[in-house]
Amino acid sequence: MRLYNTLTRVKEQFSSPDGTVRMYVCGITPYDTTHLGHARTYVVFDVLNRLLRHHGYRVRYVQNITDIDESILARARQLGRDYLELGEECCRVFFEDMAALRVIPADHYPRPTQEIPMIQEITRGLLAKGYGYIIPRGVYFRVKAVADYGRLSRLSREEMLAVAARQDDSDVDDPTKEDPLDFALWRRSAPGEPAWESPWGPGRPGWHIECTAMSIRYLGPKLDIHGGGADLIYPHHENEMAQSEAYTGERPFARFWVHVGLVSLGGVKMSKSLGNMVFVRDLRQKFDPDALRLYLIATHYRAGLDYQEADLEGAAARLEKFRAAVRRAPVAANPGWAEAATFRARFFGALADDLDTPAALGVLDELAGLGLGGNGEAARLLGELAGVLGLELRVGAGV
Ligand SMILES: [Zn+2]
């Protein structure tokens, strides 16, 4: 199949010679419930996971849970709660939401608070190789040590500075850093904040090093697919790639960087900091989770998705049509329907073209029309192909 690679900015042929796909997708920071933007990212990678498995690959899938960072600590302080307990509670809702959306669980959900030794080992390694330096604030990565820093995001230095300045815990203007773009590998904790002992004083890991440590620990020094939302390209993935390649000496760190377009509401990006979020837990009260899943994959994953409830209602009606076709299918289908192979080829052809789920769903629309018209084999094929997308069409199938 062909997959768009953010690193090269073109669709490339994807294969894995050893039959294994090492896939790492950046996960949630559990301080609130799952919003539609998260759901979209994890449903898209679930479709990719299912498709790769369908084609016989062994997928090793790791998705981290960022259980410590500025935002989760701030939220816990605000609520007067323990940050780990708050994180645990938000994770429970996240896993319920994912199960309702039929997302196949990842093999591992590592958490940085459980991976401190590996994070410190990589920090030590980067310091030893001259990629890091120590200041009172903590240990920082020296971006000037990477000749082609910026090759993933392709942003100019000015653009990078502007984005870095907008980060929650921005330290671009710290004059003790060698370069404003240098980022924390290890940060000294403020009094009262969680801290781990280290050779550089009590502190906690920087955000980007966490994913480097967890991906290397669980999947090795080279990934086949690294994914996440498009808002992670810079600074998170740029920095993760720079430090991973600096540490292991292997490049590219990930053969394919795959990014899912952002979800917006009224044209404004849905984000925790803006508070304009639509939560999966709320939508589940009103809509069948399969309709929500269908809605999320009805737009191509790289395009932006502006949430409108009418579109979700449309997805619910579409799902009902699919289900009605499957219900009407006679028990004994019409075996030997000559066109079945053509429909199957068109469906998989669409998915093989950079996961074109809108086109694949168009094939299912045609099959539903034929099924409703009495073609039992078309209805049977509809149910089978919908299953590849993780949609359950059998009546009363439940979760
Ligand atoms: Zn990450």
Boltz pocket constraint, residues with backbone or C-beta under 6 A from the ligand:
constraints:
  - pocket:
      binder: B
      contacts: [[A, 25], [A, 26], [A, 27], [A, 207], [A, 211], [A, 236]]
      max_distance: 6.0
